[in-house]
Amino acid sequence: MDLLSTRQKLVASNMANIDTPGYKAKDIDFQFEFLSLSTGQFPNVVDAPGLVVKSDGNNVSLDRESRLLSENALRFNVASTLMKAQLKIVESAIKEGQSG
């Protein structure tokens, strides 16, 4: 969920800089993060690859960033739901242990 929160901030920053000359869209290298199992360090932020660079040197695409915001929100909701389910299991185990 920390990675998703960081990505949300990056996407918002990309959108805020859509008209900033020379600004390059940033993203998190999720492949790297999942393979390294996140050691608690800051995520690996990279320039988003393969984007069309406009004449002012900026490569932010509003369509791409909007899509990423939506995807990120869905992933965060799924992660949140899974976390809640795990907490309910732990709570249930604790309550069973207290009554026995």
Summary of the structure (lengths in Angstrom):
residues: 100
radius of gyration: 18.6
end to end distance: 34.8
largest distance: 70.7
contacts: 240
relative contact order: 0.17
helix: 60%
strand: 6%
